[in-house]
Amino acid sequence: MSKKIAVLPCDGAGKEVVPEAIKVLRAAGADFDFEEFDVNADAYLRDGVPITPEVWAELAKADSILFGAVGDERVNHTNYLAGVLLRLRFELDLYVNLRPAKLYDDRLSPLRREDRRHVDLLTVRENTEGLYVGMGGRFKKGTQDEIATQEDINTHLGVTRILEHAFQVARREVVMIDKSNAMTYAGGLWQERWKAVAAQHPKTKTRHLLVDAAAMQLVKDPSQFDVIVTGNLFGDILSDLTAELVGGMGIAPSANINPKTGRGLFEPVHGTAPDIAGKGLVNPVGAILSASMMVRHLGDPQMADAIEGAVESAIRARECTRDIGGSLSTSQAGDAVVKRLKY
Ligand code: ATP
């Protein structure tokens, strides 16, 4: 039976890259039933809510969600982001955020030393807790006595399940990253759960790094990393860094999944890219590779490999957009991937 895919292109660059991902999925022969929903800034301004209850009911039923990016200067960014992307992550309990970084072509590396350019790592980011849950407040707002708090939420269940997932996807090593020397309460819980979960996986190599040391090591020698597991904030920041190590925001994919329910939302790491949106300059590769992650999640690793292989081949041939050294438009870059599909 064909899988039901809810499509949410949203705003700016998202509207340009999601159609390219669908084009590639169709060309690959994916047995998907796509349904696009009107979730975007225009709909928010019209309806007064980021997602209407009717649309939410449909999204909650879909096998997977293919997502672009949200953001528009006409709406309050925090409320809009919380009402769409964070709501989907939190309410569908998509607690695993996978952000792979793979160097498909040597010329995309910013590193001078050739021996350090082999990058094929995966960030496993906790996606439903941490500093992003929106707890806290501002007291005496606007006065010189103002106090602002932002709560960092870490639960036994949340920390344990993300650590366990990291071991499930590791090939040779899991590196846990925190700031437990300064953030002792949250860090204490991460450290305790880390030791307990690692003890259950004695065959996998493990290492702990403080986030500052990890940032340094990622730039110094990214080839040393396999799987990184970390909290919501550090995962967000470090995965932008790892994206730059392999060619930039235009090619970074991500998956938001709940391995227990099977639910998933797949999106490029980049945002709406207002500086280049609407001009045919946006790179569709991040969205196409996110679609490949969706195919893999839905149980077709062969098709996922075929899409990834076609992307790699197009990038190597420089049949790609300007940000990664080509001269093609968004749509032409999507066509170049389709042309190379061997499946
Ligand atoms: P958001 O706040 O929505 O996460 P952001 O401020 O992080 O967005 P992005 O939209 O991620 O910004 O863009 C950051 C930079 O990367 C911009 O200069 C943008 O032009 C570039 N960029 C982002 N996405 C792409 C893409 N698909 N192709 C090419 N360049 C991109």
Boltz pocket constraint, residues with backbone or C-beta under 6 A from the ligand:
constraints:
  - pocket:
      binder: B
      contacts: [[A, 13], [A, 17], [A, 69], [A, 70], [A, 71], [A, 249], [A, 250], [A, 251], [A, 269], [A, 270], [A, 271], [A, 272], [A, 273], [A, 274], [A, 275], [A, 276], [A, 281], [A, 282], [A, 283], [A, 284], [A, 286], [A, 323]]
      max_distance: 6.0
